[in-house]
Amino acid sequence: MIQIIVSVKDRAADAFGRPFFVPSAGVAIRSFSDEVNREHAENQMFHHSDDFDLFELGTYDDNTGIIECHNQPKLLTLGKTVKV
């Protein structure tokens, strides 16, 4: 199965977080949206949603082990866009 490789970029830190694998971009956006809207005292994405954006980095084929990276990260959504 082809998995999508995604990462959250923290614009304030100017750094991408640890990549993770999801079955589709839609699942990644839903998970990111849930986290941005999860109210908790220590949740930086909730308190500073303007600083975080979700990117697709490439794909991973779990049948072959092959990872293919995009030439540049592809923006999927902005934290401020999914903030309710």
Contact map, one row per residue, 1 for C-alpha under 8 A:
111000000000000000000000000000000000000000000000000000000000111000000000000000000000
111100000000000000000010000000000000000000000000000000000011110000000000000000000000
111110000000000000001111000000000000000000000000000000000011110000000000000000000000
011111000000000000001111100000000000000000000000000000011111000000000000000000000000
001111100000000000111100000000000000000000000000000000011111000000000000000000000000
000111110000000000111100000100000000000000000000000001111100000000000000000000000000
000011111000000111110000000000000000000000000000000001111000000000000000000000000000
000001111100000111100000000000000000000000000000000111100000000000000000000000000000
000000111110011110000000000000000000000000000000000111100000000000000000000000000000
000000011111111110000000000000000000000000000000001110000000000000000000000000000000
000000001111111000000000000000000000000000000000001110000000000000000000000000000000
000000000111110000000000000000000000000000000000001000000000000000000000000000000000
000000000111111000000000000000000000000000000000000000000000000000000000000000000000
000000001111111100000000000000000000000000000000000000000000000000000000000000000000
000000001110111110000000000000000000000000000000000000000000000000000000000000000000
000000111100011111000000000000000000000000000000000000000000000000000000000000000000
000000111100001111100000000000000000000000000000000000000000000000000000000000000000
000000110000000111110000000000000000000000000000000000000000000000000000000000000000
000011110000000011111000000000000000000000000000000000000000000000000000000000000000
000011100000000001111100000000000000000000000000000000000000000000000000000000000000
001111000000000000111110000000000000000000000000000000000001000000000000000000000000
001111000000000000011111101100000000000000000000000000000000000000000000000000000000
011100000000000000001111101000000000000000000000000000000000000000000000000000000000
001100000000000000000111111100000000000000000000000000000000000000000000000000000000
000100000000000000000111111110000000000000000000000000010000000000000000000100000000
000000000000000000000001111111000000000000000000000000000000000000000000000000000000
000000000000000000000111111111100000000000000000000000000000000000000000000000000000
000001000000000000000101111111110000000000000000000000000000000000000000000000000000
000000000000000000000000111111111000000000000000000001000000000000000000000110000000
000000000000000000000000011111111100000000000000000000000000000000000000000000000000
000000000000000000000000001111111110000000000000000000000000000000000000000000000000
000000000000000000000000000111111111000000000000000001000000000000000000000000100000
000000000000000000000000000011111111100000000000000000000000000000000000000000100110
000000000000000000000000000001111111110000000000000000000000000000000000000000000000
000000000000000000000000000000111111110000001100000000000000000000000000000000000000
000000000000000000000000000000011111110000001100100000000000000000000000000000100110
000000000000000000000000000000001111111000001100000000000000000000000000000000000011
000000000000000000000000000000000111111100100100000000000000000000000000000000000000
000000000000000000000000000000000000111110100100000000000000000000000000000000000000
000000000000000000000000000000000000011111100100000000000000000000000000000000000000
000000000000000000000000000000000000001111100000000000000000000000000000000000000000
000000000000000000000000000000000000000111110000000000000000000000000000000000000000
000000000000000000000000000000000000011111111110000000000000000000000000000000000000
000000000000000000000000000000000000000001111111100000000000000000000000000000000000
000000000000000000000000000000000011100000111111101100000000000000000000000000100000
000000000000000000000000000000000011111100111111100000000000000000000000000000000000
000000000000000000000000000000000000000000111111100000000000000000000000000000000000
000000000000000000000000000000000000000000011111111100000000000000000000000000000000
000000000000000000000000000000000001000000011111111100000000000000000000000000110010
000000000000000000000000000000000000000000000001111110000000000000000000000001110000
000000000111000000000000000000000000000000001001111110000000000000000000000000100000
000000011110000000000000000000000000000000001001111111000000000000000000000001110000
000000011110000000000000000000000000000000000000011111100000000000000000001111100000
000001111000000000000000000010010000000000000000000111110000000000000000001111100000
000001111000000000000000000000000000000000000000000011111000000000000000111110000000
000111100000000000000000100000000000000000000000000001111100000000000000111100000000
000111100000000000000000000000000000000000000000000000111110000000001101110000000000
000111000000000000000000000000000000000000000000000000011111000000111100100000000000
011110000000000000000000000000000000000000000000000000001111100000111000000000000000
011110000000000000001000000000000000000000000000000000000111110011110000000000000000
111000000000000000000000000000000000000000000000000000000011111111100000000000000000
111000000000000000000000000000000000000000000000000000000001111111000000000000000000
100000000000000000000000000000000000000000000000000000000000111110000000000000000000
000000000000000000000000000000000000000000000000000000000000111111000000000000000000
000000000000000000000000000000000000000000000000000000000001111111100000000000000000
000000000000000000000000000000000000000000000000000000000001110111110000000000000000
000000000000000000000000000000000000000000000000000000000111100011111000000000000000
000000000000000000000000000000000000000000000000000000000111000001111100000000000000
000000000000000000000000000000000000000000000000000000001110000000111110000000000000
000000000000000000000000000000000000000000000000000000001100000000011111110000000000
000000000000000000000000000000000000000000000000000000000000000000001111100000000000
000000000000000000000000000000000000000000000000000000001000000000000111110000000000
000000000000000000000000000000000000000000000000000000111100000000000111111000000000
000000000000000000000000000000000000000000000000000000111000000000000101111100000000
000000000000000000000000000000000000000000000000000011110000000000000000111111000000
000000000000000000000000100010000000000000000000000011110000000000000000011111000000
000000000000000000000000000010000000000000000000000011100000000000000000001111101100
000000000000000000000000000000000000000000000000010111000000000000000000001111111100
000000000000000000000000000000011001000000001000111111000000000000000000000011111110
000000000000000000000000000000000000000000000000110100000000000000000000000001111110
000000000000000000000000000000000000000000000000000000000000000000000000000011111110
000000000000000000000000000000001001000000000000000000000000000000000000000011111111
000000000000000000000000000000001001100000000000100000000000000000000000000000111111
000000000000000000000000000000000000100000000000000000000000000000000000000000000111
